[in-house]
Amino acid sequence: MEIGSKYGFCTTIAQANYEDLPDDVVRFVKYDLIDTIGVMLAAKTAPGIAELIEIHSIWETSKHSRIFNNSLRMSAPAAAMINSCMAHALDFDDTLDFAGNIHIGASCIPAALAVSDYLNDVTGEELITSLCMGLETSCHLAVIAEVDRGWHRTSTFGIFGATATVSKLLKLKNDQIVNALGIGLSYASGTRQCISDGVLTKRMQAGIAAQNAVYSAFFSQCGLTGAKDPFWGEYGFFPMYQPDAYNEALDFKDFGTEYILPKLSFKPFPAGRPTHKFINVGIKISKWMQENKITFSSIKTIEIRCNKATIERHESNSEPIRPPSNQIEAQFHVPFLLSAAVIHGKFGLLELERIADKSIIHLSSICNWQTDNSYYEGSGQLVIGLGQGEFHGFDFKAEEMTQAPDFVENLIKEKFFECLNYSKEVNFNHASELWDMLQEVECLNNVSALTELMAKL
């Protein structure tokens, strides 16, 4: 098959070597690997995971790839699916903030680890290189799609990044990679309706993308054919999924020379990334109340002032009079997240469990959205009323979510051990060993040593 100029990036993927990757890119691939593994291991008992393991245990006879935090082995596609669901289950995984908040690691990394187990001869350098190529593919697709059409980009766009990752591990040639992406087009799916409805397909969609990425790459390897122009053709991904809402000029021309990965964010809180500004200001208020010896019962009103666009983004998931009924709803429910942060002075995995906490429910119920178009999108002010005309305002700004390099480095380690502490039945000797191994993952002769240790936890 002849490779068009717009698929020249597939040649870059096929020819990529670890030695050619910039140091900062390798560092962020490792950050994402560590971060994703941490949140994956924390999600062993998350709703829906046991059910997925049970049904696949009935169906599966192949024993090539490990289910993490578990003694089971399954086929590579099934392991990719289940581990990917765990990676996204707590909504604590990476985000590309400026490109639709896509979670790029949730599908790429579990797919890569499952296939590495299957192949049983993948080195650490090969793992890092394949992940770099796949994660960058997802990043580029998300940046090209400038307008949000309601897709759950983690799955709908992420399948292509995961397919590129697996294709690189399989050492496919450039035309085979284009073909694998063409097969992946037949699988690309997933909308944000699951978020609005607070249902478990929110996490499953990442897993479906990882599973189908494994199929796409292996199908291409064995000679099955897919769309020849999967992204730009008349009925390709962008014309069909993003009509009049993508910038073709951005394409992949700088792929492999200008990397997007170092712009990736890592979540300090297990909630939808756009809600983090509200959690931050809630923590700020909690600290102020402690310093001034003000009790939570003193709060009579909470007004969330921001512009119309910010309110429209959050309001449908954030009715103050209707508290969240499950963790998925809670992760996008601004009054709940804000109130939990005010009361506890933090917001982590344990706070996410407190959806029945009466003090949080009460504080949530007195929150009120107020349109004020003097604020730019993502910024605003939280005003708390203490009665008798006493009000105090606390500003929040979108740029406060920007992460400095030293913040990221500290967050990755702190969060990794928070996740493992949260995960029940963790062997902490193995946890420390896992952390040490991940620091030098590129030195591994066989990535199966990593997956074996993850299965022991």
C-alpha positions in Angstrom: 0.0 0.0 0.0 1.3 3.5 -0.9 1.7 5.8 2.0 0.3 9.3 1.5 2.1 12.3 2.9 -0.4 12.7 5.6 0.5 9.3 7.0 4.2 9.9 7.0 4.0 9.9 10.8 3.5 6.1 10.5 6.9 5.9 9.0 8.2 7.9 12.0 6.5 5.4 14.3 7.9 2.4 12.5 11.5 3.8 12.5 11.5 5.3 16.0 14.3 4.4 18.4 14.6 5.0 22.1 18.0 6.7 21.6 16.3 9.4 19.5 13.7 10.4 22.1 14.3 13.7 23.9 15.0 13.4 27.6 11.9 15.5 28.6 9.7 13.3 26.5 11.0 10.1 28.0 10.5 11.6 31.5 6.9 12.4 30.8 6.3 8.9 29.3 7.6 7.5 32.5 5.5 9.9 34.6 2.5 8.7 32.7 3.4 5.1 33.1 3.9 5.5 36.9 0.7 7.6 37.3 -1.4 5.2 35.3 -0.1 2.1 37.1 -0.8 3.8 40.4 -4.4 4.6 39.7 -4.9 1.3 38.0 -3.9 -0.6 41.1 -6.1 1.6 43.3 -9.1 0.6 41.3 -9.2 -3.1 42.1 -12.4 -2.8 44.1 -14.0 0.0 42.0 -17.6 -0.6 40.9 -17.8 -2.7 37.7 -14.3 -4.3 37.9 -15.3 -7.5 39.7 -18.1 -8.0 37.2 -15.8 -7.6 34.2 -13.3 -10.0 35.6 -16.1 -12.5 36.4 -17.6 -12.5 32.9 -14.2 -12.7 31.2 -13.1 -15.5 33.4 -16.0 -17.5 32.1 -15.2 -16.8 28.5 -11.4 -16.8 28.5 -9.2 -19.8 28.0 -6.0 -18.0 26.8 -3.6 -17.3 29.7 -1.0 -15.0 28.1 -1.5 -11.6 29.9 -1.9 -10.7 33.5 -4.8 -8.9 35.2 -3.1 -6.6 37.7 -3.5 -6.8 41.4 -4.9 -10.3 40.7 -3.6 -13.8 40.1 -5.6 -14.3 36.9 -4.2 -14.4 33.3 -6.3 -13.9 30.2 -5.9 -13.1 26.5 -4.1 -9.9 25.6 -7.3 -8.1 24.4 -9.2 -9.1 27.6 -6.3 -8.1 29.9 -6.0 -4.8 28.0 -9.7 -4.2 28.5 -9.9 -5.0 32.2 -6.7 -3.2 33.1 -7.7 -0.2 31.1 -11.1 0.0 32.8 -9.2 0.0 36.1 -6.9 2.8 34.8 -9.9 5.0 34.1 -12.2 3.8 36.9 -11.3 6.5 39.4 -11.0 9.3 36.9 -7.6 10.0 38.5 -5.6 9.5 35.3 -3.7 12.0 33.1 -5.3 14.8 31.0 -4.4 16.9 28.1 -6.1 20.0 29.5 -6.2 22.1 26.3 -7.4 19.3 24.0 -10.7 18.2 25.3 -9.3 16.7 28.5 -8.5 13.5 26.7 -6.9 10.8 29.0 -4.2 9.4 26.7 -2.6 6.8 29.1 -5.8 4.9 30.1 -5.9 3.0 26.8 -2.3 3.1 25.5 -0.6 1.9 28.7 -2.8 -1.2 29.6 -2.7 -2.2 25.9 1.1 -2.0 25.8 1.5 -4.0 29.0 -0.9 -6.7 28.0 0.8 -7.2 24.6 4.3 -7.0 26.3 3.1 -9.9 28.5 1.9 -11.8 25.4 5.1 -11.3 23.5 7.3 -11.9 26.6 10.4 -10.4 25.1 9.7 -6.6 25.1 12.5 -4.5 26.7 12.0 -1.4 28.8 13.3 0.8 26.0 10.9 -0.8 23.5 8.0 -0.2 25.9 8.9 3.5 26.4 9.4 4.0 22.6 6.1 2.4 21.7 4.2 4.4 24.4 5.8 7.6 23.2 4.6 7.0 19.7 1.1 6.0 20.7 0.6 8.7 23.3 1.8 11.3 20.8 -0.7 10.0 18.3 -3.6 10.5 20.7 -2.3 14.0 21.6 -2.1 15.0 17.9 -5.6 13.8 17.1 -7.1 15.6 20.1 -5.3 18.9 19.1 -6.5 18.7 15.5 -10.1 18.3 16.7 -10.5 22.0 17.8 -14.2 21.9 18.6 -15.8 19.5 21.1 -18.6 17.4 19.6 -19.4 15.4 22.7 -17.2 12.4 22.0 -15.5 10.8 25.0 -12.1 11.4 23.5 -10.4 9.0 25.8 -12.0 6.1 23.8 -13.0 7.6 20.5 -9.7 9.2 19.8 -7.7 7.0 22.2 -8.1 3.8 20.2 -5.8 5.2 17.5 -3.1 6.0 20.0 -3.4 2.6 21.6 -3.3 1.0 18.1 -0.1 2.9 17.2 1.4 1.7 20.5 0.6 -2.0 19.9 1.7 -1.7 16.2 5.1 -0.4 17.3 5.4 -3.3 19.8 4.6 -5.8 17.0 7.2 -4.1 14.8 4.7 -3.4 12.0 5.9 -1.6 8.9 4.6 1.8 8.1 1.9 0.6 5.6 0.8 -2.0 8.2 0.4 0.8 10.8 -1.8 2.8 8.5 -3.8 -0.3 7.9 -4.1 -1.0 11.6 -5.4 2.6 12.1 -7.9 1.9 9.3 -9.1 -1.2 11.2 -9.3 0.9 14.3 -11.6 3.4 12.6 -14.2 0.6 12.5 -14.0 0.4 16.3 -13.8 4.2 17.2 -16.7 4.9 19.5 -17.8 6.4 22.8 -19.7 9.6 23.8 -20.0 11.7 26.9 -23.6 10.6 27.5 -22.2 8.1 30.1 -20.8 11.1 32.1 -24.2 12.9 32.0 -25.9 9.7 33.1 -23.3 8.7 35.7 -22.9 5.1 34.5 -20.1 2.6 34.4 -19.5 2.8 30.6 -17.5 5.9 31.5 -14.7 3.6 32.6 -15.5 0.8 30.2 -15.1 2.9 27.1 -11.4 3.3 27.8 -11.2 -0.5 28.1 -13.1 -1.1 24.9 -10.6 1.2 23.1 -7.6 -0.7 24.6 -9.1 -4.1 23.7 -10.0 -3.1 20.1 -6.6 -1.5 19.6 -5.0 -4.9 20.3 -7.4 -6.5 17.8 -6.6 -3.7 15.2 -2.8 -4.2 15.3 -2.9 -8.0 15.3 -5.5 -8.1 12.6 -3.3 -5.8 10.5 -0.3 -8.1 11.2 -2.1 -11.1 9.9 -3.2 -9.4 6.7 -6.8 -8.2 7.3 -7.4 -4.8 5.7 -9.0 -1.6 6.9 -9.7 1.9 5.6 -6.8 3.2 3.5 -7.4 6.9 4.4 -8.8 6.5 8.0 -8.4 10.1 9.1 -8.9 12.4 6.1 -10.9 10.3 3.6 -14.4 11.3 2.5 -15.8 9.1 5.2 -12.8 9.1 7.4 -12.5 10.0 11.1 -12.4 13.8 10.9 -14.9 14.4 8.2 -17.4 12.0 9.8 -16.8 12.5 13.5 -15.7 16.2 13.5 -17.4 17.8 10.5 -16.4 21.5 10.2 -14.7 21.1 13.6 -11.1 20.2 13.0 -8.0 22.0 11.7 -6.5 19.9 8.9 -3.5 22.3 8.8 -2.3 21.0 12.1 -2.1 17.3 10.9 0.9 15.3 11.8 3.7 17.2 9.9 5.7 17.9 13.1 5.1 14.4 14.6 8.4 13.1 16.1 10.0 16.6 16.1 7.7 18.7 18.2 6.3 16.7 21.1 3.0 17.5 22.9 3.6 15.0 25.7 5.5 17.4 28.1 2.3 19.5 28.2 0.4 16.6 29.8 -1.2 17.2 33.2 -1.5 14.8 36.1 -4.5 15.0 38.4 -4.0 15.9 42.0 -7.7 15.1 42.7 -9.8 12.1 41.5 -12.5 14.2 39.7 -13.2 15.6 36.3 -10.2 17.9 35.4 -12.3 21.0 34.8 -13.7 20.8 38.3 -10.3 21.0 40.0 -10.4 24.8 40.1 -13.5 24.5 42.4 -11.7 21.9 44.6 -8.7 24.2 44.9 -10.8 27.1 46.1 -12.7 24.8 48.5 -9.4 23.8 50.1 -8.4 27.5 50.3 -11.7 28.3 52.1 -11.2 25.4 54.5 -7.8 26.7 55.5 -9.2 30.3 55.9 -12.0 29.0 58.1 -9.6 27.1 60.4 -7.4 30.1 60.7 -10.3 32.3 61.6 -12.0 29.7 63.8 -15.2 29.7 61.7 -17.4 26.6 61.9 -19.0 25.0 58.9 -22.5 25.5 60.4 -21.9 29.2 60.2 -22.1 29.1 56.4 -25.5 30.1 55.3 -25.0 30.5 51.5 -22.5 29.6 48.9 -22.6 31.5 45.6 -20.5 30.3 42.6 -19.9 33.3 40.3 -18.6 32.7 36.8 -19.5 33.4 33.2 -22.2 31.7 31.2 -19.9 29.3 29.4 -18.3 28.0 32.6 -21.8 27.5 34.2 -23.1 25.7 31.1 -20.1 23.4 31.2 -20.8 22.2 34.7 -24.4 22.9 35.6 -26.1 19.9 34.1 -23.9 17.6 36.2 -24.1 19.8 39.3 -27.6 20.4 40.6 -27.3 21.5 44.2 -30.6 20.1 45.2 -29.8 16.7 43.8 -26.7 15.2 45.5 -24.7 12.6 43.5 -26.0 9.0 43.8 -22.7 7.3 42.9 -19.0 8.1 42.5 -19.2 8.8 38.8 -21.8 11.5 39.3 -19.8 12.8 42.3 -16.7 13.3 40.2 -18.4 15.9 38.1 -20.8 17.4 40.7 -19.3 20.8 41.6 -21.3 21.5 44.8 -20.3 18.0 46.2 -16.6 18.4 45.3 -16.5 22.0 46.6 -18.3 21.1 49.8 -16.1 18.0 50.5 -13.0 20.1 50.0 -14.3 22.8 52.3 -15.2 20.4 55.1 -12.1 18.1 54.8 -9.5 20.6 53.6 -8.5 18.1 50.9 -10.0 15.9 48.2 -8.7 12.4 47.6 -9.9 8.9 47.1 -11.3 8.6 50.6 -13.3 11.9 50.2 -14.7 10.6 47.0 -16.4 7.8 48.9 -18.3 10.2 51.1 -21.3 10.7 48.9 -23.7 10.0 51.8 -22.0 12.4 54.2 -24.8 14.6 55.6 -22.6 17.6 56.2 -21.4 17.5 52.6 -24.9 17.1 51.3 -26.1 20.0 53.4 -23.3 22.3 52.2 -24.0 21.2 48.6 -27.6 22.1 48.9 -26.9 25.7 49.7 -24.7 26.3 46.7 -26.0 28.5 44.0 -24.8 29.3 40.5 -24.6 33.0 39.6 -23.9 34.2 36.1 -21.3 37.0 36.0 -19.8 37.6 32.5 -17.1 39.9 33.8 -15.1 36.7 34.4 -13.3 34.9 31.6 -14.0 31.2 31.1 -12.6 29.0 33.8 -12.3 31.8 36.3 -14.7 33.2 38.9 -15.3 33.8 42.5 -16.8 31.8 45.4 -18.8 33.9 47.8 -19.7 32.4 51.2 -22.4 34.1 53.3 -22.1 33.8 57.1 -25.4 35.6 57.9 -26.2 39.1 59.0 -24.8 40.6 55.8 -21.3 39.1 56.2 -19.9 37.8 52.9 -16.4 36.7 51.9 -15.1 36.2 48.4 -12.5 33.8 47.1 -11.2 34.0 43.6 -10.4 31.0 41.4 -8.6 31.1 38.0 -8.1 28.5 35.3 -4.3 29.2 35.2 -4.0 28.0 38.8 -4.2 24.5 37.4 -1.0 24.9 35.5 1.6 22.4 36.8 5.3 23.4 37.2 7.9 20.7 36.7 8.8 20.3 40.4 5.1 20.1 41.2 4.7 17.2 38.7 7.7 15.3 40.0 6.5 15.5 43.6 2.9 14.8 42.7 3.7 11.6 40.8 5.4 10.0 43.9 2.9 11.2 46.5 0.0 10.1 44.4 1.5 6.7 43.5 1.7 5.8 47.2 -1.7 7.3 48.0 -3.2 5.0 45.4 -1.4 2.0 46.7 -2.4 2.9 50.3 -6.0 3.1 49.1 -5.8 -0.2 47.4 -6.7 -2.9 49.9 -4.5 -5.9 50.5 -1.4 -4.3 49.0 2.0 -5.9 49.8 4.1 -2.9 50.7 7.4 -4.6 50.2 6.3 -5.3 46.6 5.0 -1.7 46.4 8.4 -0.2 47.2 10.0 -2.7 44.8 7.6 -1.6 42.1 8.4 2.0 42.6 12.1 1.4 42.3 11.6 -0.7 39.2 9.5 2.0 37.5 12.3 4.6 38.1 14.5 2.6 35.8 11.9 0.9 33.6 13.9 1.6 30.5 16.7 -0.8 31.8 14.4 -3.8 31.9 15.4 -6.7 29.7 11.8 -8.0 29.8 8.8 -6.0 30.7 7.1 -9.1 32.0 9.2 -8.6 35.2 7.2 -5.4 35.7 3.8 -7.0 35.0 4.6 -10.0 37.2 5.3 -7.7 40.1 2.1 -5.7 39.5 0.1 -8.9 39.6 1.6 -9.8 43.0 0.3 -6.6 44.7 
